[in-house]
Amino acid sequence: MSCNIKLLHKTSKRARFYCESLKNEEYNTSSLIQYLESINGINKVRINKKIGSIVFEHDGSALNTIRDILLGLDVNKYKICDTFKGSCIDCIDESEPSLNGVIRASSVLVAERFISNDLAKFLLTTVAAKPLLVEGTKELFKEGLTSKVLEATAVSVSIARKDYLAANSTNAMLELGEYIEETTVHKSDDLIKELAKPNVTKAWVEFEENGKLTQKLINTSELKVGDIVIVGAGDTIAVDGHVLTGNASVNQVSMTGESEPVAKQRGDRVISGTVIEDGRLKIWAEYVGEDTATARIKNYIVSSLNEKSSIGLKATKLADKLVPVTLGLAGVSYLINKDFESVAAVLQADYSCALKLATPVAFKSSISKAGKDGIMIKGAKAIEALHSADTFVFDKTGTLTYGHLEVESINSFDEKWEEDDILNLTASAEEHYFHPVAEAVVKAAKEKGFVHMHHEEVEFIVAHGVKTIVNDKEVVIGSRHFLEDDEQIDFSNYEDKIEQCLLDGKTILYVGYDKKLLGTIGMRDKVRENAKDVLQKLKLSGVKNIVMLTGDIKEKAEALAFELGVDTVYANMRPTDKANIINKLKEQGSKIAFVGDGINDAPALMSADVGISMSKGADIAKATADIGLLKDDLVAIAEVKELANKTMKLIKYNFNATVGINSLILTGATIGLFTPITTAVLHNGTTIGLLFNSMKGVSIKNSIENSK
């Protein structure tokens, strides 16, 4: 379907069009932008699908080209999967990289040396080079002078001169270089497919059979909209849907980043990937399979992987722009040497191969290595942005802290009860209750020499707390709402102490005994032991300013900032303030990397130049982040920053080596110093060497060790 367009606004180097097809058709926006930005003269493209607007930033001479491209644009070429409105895992090329081209070209290169008949040599060489010659011819008529056209021309001239050794050598090396690139890309995509496998493979469903309700365990791939899915304690929810019956406490850390579970009951919505800690639910399946939130997020990761970097696009454009330079040098060589051998020699060498291949291979290699080390980088642009980042902004909870609670204080409101007695009482009732708060209490009691108190059967009140009997008196433990509103326990005499705990940023567990408030247990999210070291490593990696955002009071936030070596701290923060702080810092000229984990971090992650999500963070945070940590280790942030620095250093080295070495080769070929075969070996050997250098990539662990 072609695009009906209308020019809405233009300046000398900017144009905005309305395109009806962009508004009405389903397509992969990132793939379309990637294609448009690869066209000579177009520097940047932005698409607003909702209103069908497409904005081009160009070099000033490309307006007519842009208009022609839009008029002939077939949006269906960028159509996306019907099962998921975005690129999906199944869209990754499943085919293995083929050695057929390398074998064909290499075999002819060897066989040609043993054949004396010129016609046989000609036919054999032409057949071996046919794919290159056909592709080069098509590209000439479709896109003009490109590196592929130059490669085909070089081989054609060698064949015409009956220099079959040069033709076959060039063809074999080009095939080998292409195979190396495909292999690297394929390995990266294999890793992504492995990381994106669904976490839940089976689910219990309820259905009616012969007039009776029955249950059956099926594969999640068989689930349909409208199925009744049954999920019990410890199980992961496999669908997005609504609760029909039951009560449960659901841990939504995978979606919200918050460690405290949320009560779910009839009518509440639940999301795939979240875990039931206690209770049981019957869920009406609203979204299944590729339509669930978890699947959409994983597919988003896949679609982001193949985004081209700006430096990669520049290298591609530069390579194509240098093709006429090579052709011009071929003409100069003829004027100097008066023979076509020197022309053929010049055509054997150009800048494009190494420029186009080495950069994306280096990015892919680094992305793959990072993934194997527990760091998901969503494309080359993320590496570029992270390399440039000079300011790191951390949301404190779940990043600089662990994201799980530890007992920090115990307040007794009865002089007959010591603090350890209250802790032992609470732990005795909670020890079989698998809730983050209960686990924190039991852990603290065991560290202090847990003395179990005899109690009657414990009653679990989902999302409220627990009740039991000790010494013939009722014990209630849980939230303030549970004790004060449901159990009618008076809090009035203890408001000041409770308020002070809350001001200190603690999570409070309330303990009632014999209808009175016996005490409180204050818990806090613990600061990571390696947080200070990681921040120091970031400074050594070129970060100038480290910022911490927290909801803590100012005095407490500043004390922690001083302890960790944070440069700037923003206290008393509300979730909605985070993106505003990011934008403020950007206005001051800073390049921002934001590290967060919660659902309310998504706007800040999107506003930053590069967003980094923690492993236990919300899925929406992982989706909007450019880099996702797959391991719960803060040092991964320092690792990925150093990886970005090393990768960009490698790319710069490859770029300079490409330009420098190929300039020398072209100069030698132009003045007649090199024969075509010598030029082919030098040029293609250099390209393959740079590809291997790019494939080698950088070592994350060595990078960190070298920065110490």
N, C-alpha and C positions, 0 to 999 in steps of 0.2 A: 504494500500500500504506500503510494507516494505521499509526500507531505505538502498540503496546501498551506502556503506561507503568506505572511504579511509583515513587512518591515515596520516596526513600531517606533524605533528610535535609533539614531546613529550619531557617533562622533567620528573623529579621524581614525581612532583605533578601537572603537567599541560599537557593537551593533546588537540590538535586541529584536528578535523576531517572534511572531505568534505562529505556531504550527499546530493545526487542529489534531493531527494524528498523535502528537506527543501527549495530548490531553486525553484522547479517547482510547488509545491502544495500551495493552499491557506489554511492557518491555523492561529490559535490564538497563537502568539508567547509567550505572557505572561503566558497563561495556560500551554503550553508545558514546558516552563522554570520552572514554579511552580512545575510541576510533576517531572521533572528531579532533581530539587534541594531537593525534599523530599526523595530521595533515599539515603540510608546509604552509606557513603564514598564520596558522591559528595557534595562539599561545595558551588560552584558557577558555573553558566552556562551563557554563552553569545552566542547569535545567530546573524549571519549576513545573512539575507535572500537573499540579492542581489547576494551573491557569494556562498551561500549554505554552509557556514562555521559555525561550532559549537565548542566552546571552553569550556573545562571542567577544573575546579580547584578541585582536589580531595585530599584524605588523603594519597595517595601514594600506596594504595593497591587495588584501584578500577578500574584500566585500563581495565582488562578483563571483569569486570562487565559492564563497560561503552560500550565496544565493543558489548557485547551480547545484551544490551538494544537497541543500535542503529540498530543492524541487525534485531531485532524483532519489531522495532518501527513502529506502524501504524499511520502515520501522519493524516489520515482521521478521527481519533478519536478526533482530535483537529481542525476539519474543522470548518470554520466560515460561518456565514449567507451569502447567495447569494446576499441579498439586500444591505449588507454593509460589507465592507472588514475589519471586526473587530467584537468583541462581540457586540451584540445589546441588546436593552432594552427588546425585546421579548424573549431573551434567558434566562432571569431571571426565575427561577422556580416559576410558578404561584400557585402550589399546597399549600394549607394551611398545617401547621404543624399538624400531626395527633396524637390524644391521644389514638389511638387504641392499640398501644403497651403498654402504661402505664395502660390502663384499663384491657387489657388481663392479664398482669403480676400481677397487684394488685388484680384482682378478684380471680385468682388462689391462690395467697398468703392467702387470707381470706378463700376461700372455702376449701382449703386443711386442715385447722384446724378442720373442721367439718366432714371430711371423715376418716373412720377407716380402710377401705380396702387398703392394701399396693399397690396392682396392680393398683387400681384406682388413688391413689396418684401419682404413677410412671407415668402413662399415661398422667394424667392431667398436671403434672409438665413438662414432656418432650414436650408436645404439646405447652405449654406456652413459653418454652425456645427454641423451634425449630428455629426461625429466628436467634437467637444468635449462636446456635450450628452449623447451616448450614454455616453462614457467617464466623465463626471462623475456620471451617474445610477448606473452600475454601481458606481462607487467609493463612492457614498453608502451603498448597501445592503451593500457588502462591508466597507468600512473606516470608515464614519461620516464625520464632517466632516473633510475634507482640503482642501488648497489647490486641487486639481482640481475639487472640488465647488463651492468658492467661485467659481472662474473660470466654471464652467458657470452658476452662479446669477446672476452679474453679467451675462453675455450674455443669459440668459433674461429677466431683469427689463428689460433694455434693449429686447429684442424685444417684450415685453408692453406696454411704454410706447410702442411704435412709434418708439423712438429708434434707428433702424437705423444711423445713422452711428456712434453709440457702440458698438453691438453689433459691427458689422463692423470698426471700428478695433481694438477689444479682441481680436477673433478673429485679425485679421491680425498684430498684434504678438505674440500668443502663438505663432502658427505660426512667425513669423520667429525668435523666441527659441529654439524647439525645434529649428529647422533649424540655427541657429548651434551649439547644443550638439552635435547629432548630427555635424555636420561636423568639429568639433574632436576628438570621440571617434574618428571614422572615420580621421582623419589619424594619430592616435596608434596605432591598431590596425594601419594599413598599415605603419607604421614597425616595429612589433613583428614582423609577419609577415616583413618583409624581413630583419630581424636574425636571425630564427629559421630561415632557410632552411638546408637541410642542406649541409655542407661537401663531402661526397663524393657524387657523382652517378653514378659508374660503378665497376664492380668486375669483376675476372676470376674466373670460376668454372670448376672442373674437373668434367667429367662423362664418362660412358662412352657411346660411340656406335659401333655396329657392332663391339662387342668391343674397341674401342680407347679409350684416354683422350684426351680433347681439351679444349681451353680456349676459352672464349668471353667476350667483354666485354659485360656487360649493365648495364642501369640498376639502381641500388641498390634502387629500388622493386620490382623483380622478384625480389629475393633471398628465399629461403625457408629456414626452419629445416632444418638438415641439409645445406645446400649446402656444398661445399668451395670456400673462397675463397682465392685466391692473391694474396699481397701481397709486393711487392719493395721494394728500397731506394728511399727517397724517397716511397713511397706512404703514404696515410693509411688506416688500417684502418676498414672500413665496418661491421663487425659486432662483437658481443660473442661470444666463443667460446673454443675450446681448440685449441692447436697440435697438429696431427697429425704433421707432419714439418717439418724445417728448423731452422735456428738463426738468430737475428737479435738485433740490439741495437735496442731499442724506446725511443723518446723518449716518455715519459709525462707531459711537462710539462702537457699539457692536463687531465690527471686528478689528478696528484699535486703539481704545482707544482715538482717537483725537476728541475733541468736535466740531471742525469747520466742517461744511458740505462740500461735494465735488460735483462739477458740473458734471452731467451725461447727455450725449446726444447720438445720433445715433452711434452705433458701440462700445460704452463703455460697460464694463462688470459690472454687479451688483451681489450682494451676498445676500443670504437669511438672514433674521434677521435684515437687515438695514432698516432705516425708511426714507420715503420721507417727507421732511419738506415743500417744495413748488414745484409746477410743477406737471407734469403727464407723465407717461412713459408707452409705450407698450413694453413688454419684451418677447423675444423668450426664452422659457424654455429649458435650456441645461441639468440641473440636478434638479430632483424633489424628494420629499419624503425622504427616507433614504439616498439618494445620495447627498443631499445638504450639504453645509459646516456646517450648524448649527446642522443637524442630526448627522453627523460624529463626531462632537465634543461631543455631548451628549452621543453618544454610546461609545466614548473613555472613558468618565467618568465611565460608567457602567463597562466596561472591566477592568478598573484599580481598582475597588472597592475590588475585591476578591484576590488581590495580597497578598501572605503570607509574613509576616514580617520575618526578619532573626532570631529574638528571638523566633518566633513561630515555625520556621523550626528546630531550635536548640532544642526546647522543645520536638517536635515530635520525632526527632532522639534520644534524650536522653531517652525518654520514652521507645522506642523500644529497646535501648541498655540495659536498666535496667530489661527487661523481663527475660533474663537468670539469673540475680542476684536473682530475686524472685524465680525462679525455683531452683536455688542452695540453697537458704534458706529453701525451702520446703524439700530438701534432708537432710539438716543439722537438721531440726526439727525432721525428722524421726529417725535420729541417736541418737538425744538427748532423745526423748520421746517414741520411739519404738511403735508409733501408727499412723494411717492414719488420725486421727482427727486433729492432729496438722498440718499435711501436708495440709489438706483441709483448715484449718484456715489461713495458710500462703498464699495459692493460692487465698483466698478471697481479699487479699490486694496487691496493687502494686502502682507504682508511675504514671503510664501512664494516667489514667483517668483524674485526675486534671491537669496534665502537658499538655495534649493535648487539653483539652476543655477550661480551664479557660483563657488561654492567648488569643486565637482568639475571645472568647466571650467578653473579656474586650475591645479588639480593636473595635469589631463591635458595642458594646454599646457606646463607646466614639464617634465613627464615626456617629452613629445615633443621639446621643444627640447634637453633633456639628451641624449636618445638620438641625435639628429643630431650632437651634439658629442662622441659617444663615451662617454656615461655612461648605463648602463641602471639606471633606478630602478623597482623592483618595487612600485609602488603608492603611494598617498597617505600611508599610515601611515609609510613609510620617510622621506618628507620631514618629517613631523611629528617623528619620533624624532630625525632628524639635526639639526633646528633646536634641539631641546632638549638635545642632547648637549653636555656641558661637559668631558668627558674623552675624549681620543683615545688608543687603545692600538694601537701598531704592533708586529707581528711583524717583526723586522728583515729577515730574508732574503726577498728578492723584493719588498719594499715600500720600505723605506728604501735597500735595495740593488737592483741591476739584476736579480739572479737568474741572471747568467752569469759565468763565471770569467775572471780576468785573472792573468797571471803576476806574482808579487810577489817571489819570491826563488828563487835557484838555489844549491844546495849541491854543491860538487865534493868527492869523496872520493879524488881522485887528483891529486897536485900537477902532473902533466904536462898536465892538462886544465883550461883556464880555464872560467869560468862561461859565457862567450859560446860557447865551443867545444861545451859540452854542449847549450846551447840550439840551436845550428846543427845539431848531430847529430840531435837529437830532431825538429826542424822538418823536416829533410830526409826523415826516414822517415815523418813524419806529414802532410806537406803535401797528400796526396791522400786523406786520411782525414777524412771529414766528421763529426766528433765534437766536442762542445763543448770537451773538453780539448785535442784536437788543434788545433782552430781557435784556441784561446787561445795555444798554444805558437807556432804559425805567425805569428800576429799580432804577438806579442812579438818574434820573430826579425826580422820585416820592419821593425819600428820601430827595431831596433838595427843594421840593415844586413845582412840575411840573406845569409850565404855558404853556398851549397849544397855539401854533401859527397856525393861520388859513393858510390853504394851499389848492391848487387844488387837483384833483385826483392823487393818488400816482401810479406811474408805477413801477412794480417790474421787474427788469432784473435779471433773475435766475442766481445765482452764481456770480453776479457782485455787485448788490446793488439796490438802488432805485432812482427815479427821481420824482420831483414834482415842483410846482410853488408857490413861496411865494413873495408877494408884486410885482407881475408881473415879477419876476426874477427867473431863473431856479436854482433849488437846486439839486445837485447830491451827493449821499452819498454811499461810498463803498470802494472797493479795490483801490490800487494805479494804477493798470493796467486799471481799469474802468475809473478813472478820467483822468489819464495822456495819455493813448493810445487811448481810445475810445472817450473821451470828450475833448481832447486836452487842458487840464489845465496845466499850467506851474508850475513845482515843484522846479526849479533851485534855487530860493532864500531861500529855507527852508531846504536844504539838511542836514545842520549841526544839526538842532533841531530834524529832523526825525531820523537821524543816532543815536543820543543820546538816543532816545526812544527805538530804536531797540537794542542798546547795553545794555540797562537796562532790556531787555528780555520782552518788552511789545508787545502785539498785537495792531496794529494801525488801526483805522477806519478814513478814510479821508473824509472831508466835503468840498464840493465846492459850491460857491454861485456867480452867475452872472459871470460865466466862470473864476473865480479866486479861488485859494485854500484858503478857509476861516479859516480852522484850522484842528487840529487832536484830536482824543480822544484815549488816551492810556489805554489799559486794561491788567489786569494781573490775572493769576490764583491764588486764595487766599489760603494761608496756613491754614490748618485745625486747629481749636481752641484747639483740644485735642491732637495735634501731640506731644507736649512736654511731656505731662502726659503719653502718650503711650510709648514713648521712655524710660521714667523713669521706667515704669512698666516692660519693657523688661529687663532693667538692674537688677531689683529685681528678675527676673526669671532666672538669670544666664548668660545673654548675656554680653560679655566682650567688644565687639567693635561694634559700630553702624556707618555705612558708608552711605554717601549720594552721588548719582551721579546726575549731572545736566549739562545742556548746558549753564547755566549762566556764566557770567564773574567771575573770581576768587574772587574779592573783595566782590561782592554781595553774592556769594555762601558761603564764609567764615562767613559773617555777619549772614546769616540765620542759618548756622551750629552752631554758638555760641549761637544764640537765642534758638534753639531747644535742644541743648545738644548733638549734633552729634560729634562723636570722630574723624572721618576722612571724608574729603570731596574731591571729584574729580570734578573740574569745567571744563568748555569749552568742555564737553563731546560730542562726536558724537555717534549716535546709535550703530555703529559697535564696539565702544570701550568697551561697557558694559561687554560682555562675556570675553574679555581679562582681565579686572579688576577682575572678578570672578575667573578666572583661576590663576591669579597672587596671589590672597589671599589664594586660596586652596594650592598652592605650598608652601606657608608659614606655612601650617599646620592648617589653620582655617577651621572650619566646617560652611559652608555658607548657610544662608537662604536669598533668593533674593525676593524682593517685587516689582512687576511691573504691568503695565496695557496695554501697547501698543503692536502693532504687531511687532515692532522692539525689544521688550523685550524678545521674544520667545527664542533666543539663550542663553541669560543670565539665563532665567528660567530653561532651560535644563541643563546648565553648573553647576548651583548651586546644593548643596546637597539636598536642598528642595526649590521649587519655590512656591511663593504665588501670586495669581492674584487678583486684585481688582474687585469689583462687576461690575463697569461700564467699565471695560477694554475690550480689544479686545478678540474675541472668540478664536483666535489662541493662545493668551496668556493664556486663561483659559484652553485650551487643553494641552498645554505643562507644565502648573503648576501642582504641586502635591497637592496644596490646593487652593481652589477658594472661595473667600468671596462672599456671596449672599446678603450681606447688605453693604451699602455704609458708613461704620463706621470704622475708623482706629483702634478703641479699639478692634475690632475683632482679630487683629493680636496679641495683648497682650493676649487676651482670649485663642486663639488657642495654643500659646506657653505654657501658664500655663496648659492648658488641656493636652498637650503632656507630660509635666513634671509629672502631677498628674497620668496620665494613666500609664506611665512607672514605677512610684512608686508603683501603685496598682499591676501591673504585677510582680514586684520584690517581693512584699509582698506575693502574691499568690504563687509564685515559692518557696520562702523560707518556707512558711507554708506547702506547699505540701510535700517538701522533709523532713522537720522536723517531721511533724505529722505522715506521712506514715512510716518513719524510726522507730519511736516509736511503731507504730502498728505492723510492721513486726517483730521488736525485741520481742515484747510481744507474738506474735503468734508463733515465732520460739522456744521460751523457754517453750511454753505450757501454757502461762498465759491467753490467750484468746481462747474461743471456736470459731468454724467457724461462728456461727451466730453473736457473739459479734464482731468479726473481720469485718464481712460484714457490720454491722450497723455503726461501727466506720469509716471504710474506705469510704463507699458510702455516709455516712452522711457528712463526711469531704468534699468529692468531690462536693456534692450538695451545701453545705454551701459556698464553694469557687466559685461555679458557680453563686450563687445568689449575692455574693460579686462583681463578675465581671460584672454581669448584671446591678447592681446598678451603676457601673461606677463612674464617677466624675462629679461634678457640675461646669459648666463653671463660672457662676456668683459668686458662693461661692469661687472659686479659685481666681478670681480677687479681691474680697473683702479681702480675707486672705492675699493677697500680698501687700495690701496697708500699 
